[in-house]
Amino acid sequence: MGKLFKRLKSYAIYRANLKELVRQEATARTKFAFGKPYPCLSDRYQSSGSARGHYFHQDLLVARRIFANHPASHVDVGSRIDGFVAHVASFRTIRVLDIRAQDNVIPNVVFEQCDIMGEVPDYLVDSTDSLSCLHALEHFGLGRYGDPIRYDGYLGGFENLCRILKPGGRFYFSTPIGPQRIEFDAHRVFSVGYLLEMIEPKYDVVRFSYVDDLGGLHEDVGLGVDAVRDNFGCYYGCGIFELIKR
């Protein structure tokens, strides 16, 4: 009943606003023809925009860290073009590798179609001092983006990501965290403990942040034993790691 009342109230405001606009048209200096009606009945009750969730927080946080660390080069694998990549391209060149095609020419973005689960070309080995892979590794080998089905595809991808990064380079890595599972064919969710087992042989953890199940960011938190065991209270959160390759 509340939603219906709000829509009726919004429609009444819409009609009143239209009537007032038509009244003002008579004395306007420049005339605009009225096109087809396009009522936007809920926008006046919404906030100015969403500032929560996995992608909002990880994209902004990691772009900010890259700006602060000012690497010689930066390579990204599989992150969102219309989010993180656009953030970084606003202030520096970024090389993007993705299994999907990208036909648009974007300033400051050098794009290459590439399957990181496969063999890494020699010219990419130890090619950058800064690397990102945000909310992408969980998809490797599940076929969602046209990639071949490989149950352990994420492991091959993680190994190849390490090969791209120079020793001493920084790796910005994010993925869903919570009780470990596959939600086919969308993604995997990793336990934080298992991720640390993957990370430990090759990297030192510089920073860990996470986005909780309600979409809030917890920045630069400690990796305490109990919190790790509990996946920081997340069922479907997002872990954001800043790592240095040994």
C-alpha positions as CSV (number, residue, x, y, z in Angstrom):
1,M,0.0,0.0,0.0
2,G,2.9,2.3,0.8
3,K,4.4,1.9,-2.7
4,L,1.1,2.5,-4.4
5,F,0.6,5.7,-2.3
6,K,4.0,6.9,-3.2
7,R,3.5,6.2,-6.9
8,L,0.1,8.0,-6.9
9,K,1.7,11.0,-5.1
10,S,4.6,11.0,-7.6
11,Y,2.1,11.0,-10.5
12,A,0.2,13.9,-9.0
13,I,3.5,15.8,-8.6
14,Y,4.4,14.9,-12.2
15,R,1.0,16.3,-13.5
16,A,1.4,19.5,-11.4
17,N,5.0,20.0,-12.6
18,L,3.9,19.5,-16.3
19,K,1.1,22.0,-15.9
20,E,3.5,24.5,-14.5
21,L,6.1,23.9,-17.2
22,V,3.4,24.4,-19.9
23,R,2.3,27.7,-18.2
24,Q,5.9,29.0,-18.2
25,E,6.3,28.1,-21.9
26,A,4.2,31.1,-22.9
27,T,6.9,33.5,-21.7
28,A,10.0,31.5,-22.4
29,R,12.7,33.0,-24.7
30,T,13.3,29.7,-26.5
31,K,10.7,27.1,-27.3
32,F,11.2,23.3,-27.0
33,A,8.7,20.9,-28.6
34,F,7.3,18.4,-26.2
35,G,8.2,14.8,-27.1
36,K,6.6,11.6,-25.9
37,P,5.9,11.5,-22.1
38,Y,8.7,10.0,-20.0
39,P,7.5,10.0,-16.4
40,C,10.3,9.3,-13.8
41,L,8.2,8.8,-10.8
42,S,10.6,7.4,-8.2
43,D,13.8,9.5,-8.8
44,R,12.8,12.3,-6.4
45,Y,12.8,9.8,-3.5
46,Q,16.2,8.3,-4.2
47,S,19.6,9.3,-3.1
48,S,22.1,11.0,-5.5
49,G,23.6,7.6,-6.3
50,S,24.8,4.3,-4.9
51,A,28.1,4.5,-3.0
52,R,28.1,0.9,-1.8
53,G,28.9,-2.6,-3.0
54,H,31.8,-4.6,-4.3
55,Y,32.6,-2.8,-7.5
56,F,32.1,0.7,-6.2
57,H,34.5,0.2,-3.3
58,Q,37.1,-2.0,-5.0
59,D,37.4,0.1,-8.1
60,L,37.8,3.4,-6.2
61,L,40.1,2.0,-3.6
62,V,42.5,0.2,-5.9
63,A,42.6,3.2,-8.4
64,R,43.5,5.4,-5.4
65,R,46.3,3.0,-4.4
66,I,47.8,2.9,-7.9
67,F,47.8,6.7,-8.0
68,A,49.6,6.9,-4.7
69,N,52.2,4.2,-5.6
70,H,52.8,5.7,-9.1
71,P,54.2,2.5,-10.8
72,A,56.3,2.6,-14.0
73,S,53.6,0.6,-15.8
74,H,50.2,-1.0,-14.9
75,V,48.6,-4.1,-16.4
76,D,45.0,-5.2,-15.6
77,V,43.4,-8.6,-16.2
78,G,39.7,-8.9,-16.6
79,S,38.5,-5.9,-14.5
80,R,35.5,-3.8,-15.4
81,I,36.2,-1.4,-18.3
82,D,33.4,0.9,-17.3
83,G,34.5,1.0,-13.7
84,F,38.1,0.4,-12.5
85,V,39.8,0.6,-15.9
86,A,38.1,4.0,-16.6
87,H,39.2,5.3,-13.2
88,V,42.8,4.4,-13.8
89,A,42.8,5.6,-17.5
90,S,41.7,9.1,-16.2
91,F,45.2,9.7,-14.9
92,R,47.6,7.2,-16.6
93,T,48.0,4.6,-19.3
94,I,46.7,1.1,-18.4
95,R,47.2,-2.1,-20.4
96,V,44.2,-4.4,-20.3
97,L,44.1,-8.2,-21.0
98,D,40.7,-9.9,-21.3
99,I,39.4,-13.1,-22.8
100,R,36.6,-11.0,-24.3
101,A,36.9,-8.7,-27.3
102,Q,36.9,-4.9,-26.9
103,D,36.3,-3.0,-30.1
104,N,36.2,0.6,-28.7
105,V,39.3,2.8,-28.8
106,I,39.7,4.3,-25.3
107,P,42.2,7.0,-24.5
108,N,45.0,5.7,-22.2
109,V,43.8,2.1,-22.6
110,V,45.9,-0.4,-24.5
111,F,43.8,-3.5,-25.0
112,E,44.8,-7.1,-25.8
113,Q,42.5,-10.1,-26.1
114,C,44.2,-12.9,-24.1
115,D,43.3,-16.1,-22.2
116,I,45.3,-15.9,-18.9
117,M,44.4,-19.5,-18.1
118,G,46.5,-20.5,-21.1
119,E,50.1,-20.0,-21.9
120,V,51.5,-16.5,-21.1
121,P,53.4,-15.1,-24.1
122,D,57.1,-14.5,-23.4
123,Y,56.8,-10.8,-23.8
124,L,54.3,-10.6,-20.9
125,V,56.5,-12.5,-18.4
126,D,58.0,-10.1,-15.8
127,S,56.6,-7.2,-17.9
128,T,55.1,-4.9,-15.3
129,D,55.7,-3.6,-11.7
130,S,52.0,-3.2,-11.1
131,L,49.1,-5.6,-11.8
132,S,45.4,-5.8,-11.0
133,C,42.8,-8.5,-11.3
134,L,39.5,-7.3,-9.7
135,H,36.5,-9.6,-9.4
136,A,37.7,-11.7,-12.3
137,L,39.6,-14.8,-11.1
138,E,36.4,-16.4,-9.6
139,H,35.1,-16.8,-13.2
140,F,38.1,-18.6,-14.7
141,G,37.2,-22.0,-16.1
142,L,33.4,-21.7,-15.5
143,G,32.6,-20.9,-19.2
144,R,30.6,-17.8,-18.4
145,Y,32.6,-15.6,-20.7
146,G,33.4,-18.1,-23.4
147,D,36.4,-19.6,-21.6
148,P,37.0,-23.4,-21.6
149,I,35.6,-25.4,-18.6
150,R,38.4,-26.0,-16.2
151,Y,37.5,-26.9,-12.6
152,D,40.9,-25.6,-11.4
153,G,41.2,-22.8,-14.0
154,Y,41.6,-20.2,-11.3
155,L,44.8,-21.9,-10.1
156,G,46.4,-21.7,-13.6
157,G,45.2,-18.1,-13.9
158,F,46.6,-17.2,-10.5
159,E,50.0,-18.8,-11.5
160,N,50.1,-16.9,-14.8
161,L,49.2,-13.6,-13.1
162,C,52.3,-14.1,-10.9
163,R,54.4,-14.7,-14.0
164,I,53.4,-11.3,-15.5
165,L,54.4,-9.4,-12.4
166,K,58.1,-8.5,-11.8
167,P,59.6,-9.5,-8.4
168,G,58.9,-6.6,-6.0
169,G,55.9,-5.6,-8.0
170,R,52.5,-4.9,-6.5
171,F,49.4,-7.1,-7.2
172,Y,45.9,-5.7,-6.5
173,F,43.6,-8.6,-6.3
174,S,39.9,-8.9,-5.3
175,T,37.4,-11.8,-5.3
176,P,34.2,-12.9,-3.5
177,I,34.7,-14.2,0.0
178,G,32.6,-16.3,2.2
179,P,31.9,-20.1,2.7
180,Q,33.8,-21.7,-0.2
181,R,31.5,-22.7,-3.1
182,I,30.7,-22.6,-6.8
183,E,27.5,-20.8,-7.8
184,F,27.4,-22.1,-11.4
185,D,27.9,-20.6,-13.8
186,A,28.3,-17.2,-12.2
187,H,31.4,-17.5,-10.0
188,R,33.3,-19.1,-7.2
189,V,33.3,-17.8,-3.7
190,F,36.6,-18.3,-1.8
191,S,37.2,-18.7,1.9
192,V,39.8,-16.1,3.2
193,G,41.9,-18.9,4.6
194,Y,42.2,-20.7,1.3
195,L,43.1,-17.4,-0.5
196,L,45.9,-16.9,2.0
197,E,47.2,-20.4,1.3
198,M,47.3,-19.5,-2.4
199,I,48.9,-16.1,-1.7
200,E,51.5,-17.1,0.9
201,P,54.1,-18.9,-1.3
202,K,54.5,-16.0,-3.7
203,Y,53.5,-12.8,-2.1
204,D,53.6,-10.7,1.1
205,V,50.3,-9.1,2.1
206,V,50.7,-5.3,2.3
207,R,47.0,-4.4,2.9
208,F,43.7,-6.3,3.2
209,S,40.3,-4.6,2.9
210,Y,36.9,-6.1,2.4
211,V,33.3,-5.2,1.5
212,D,30.8,-6.8,3.8
213,D,27.4,-8.4,2.9
214,L,25.7,-5.0,3.2
215,G,28.0,-3.3,0.8
216,G,30.1,-1.4,3.3
217,L,33.9,-1.0,3.0
218,H,36.3,-2.0,5.8
219,E,39.7,-0.6,4.8
220,D,43.1,-1.9,5.8
221,V,42.0,-4.4,8.5
222,G,44.2,-7.0,10.3
223,L,44.1,-10.7,9.2
224,G,43.4,-12.1,12.7
225,V,42.9,-15.9,13.0
226,D,39.3,-15.7,14.2
227,A,38.3,-13.2,11.6
228,V,39.9,-15.2,8.8
229,R,38.2,-18.4,10.0
230,D,34.9,-16.6,10.0
231,N,35.5,-14.9,6.6
232,F,35.1,-11.6,8.3
233,G,31.4,-12.4,8.8
234,C,30.8,-12.5,5.1
235,Y,28.5,-14.9,3.1
236,Y,29.1,-13.0,-0.1
237,G,31.6,-10.3,0.5
238,C,34.6,-9.1,-1.4
239,G,38.2,-9.4,-0.3
240,I,40.6,-6.8,-1.6
241,F,44.3,-7.6,-1.3
242,E,47.4,-5.5,-2.0
243,L,50.3,-7.8,-2.4
244,I,54.0,-7.6,-3.1
245,K,55.7,-10.4,-5.2
246,R,58.6,-11.9,-3.5
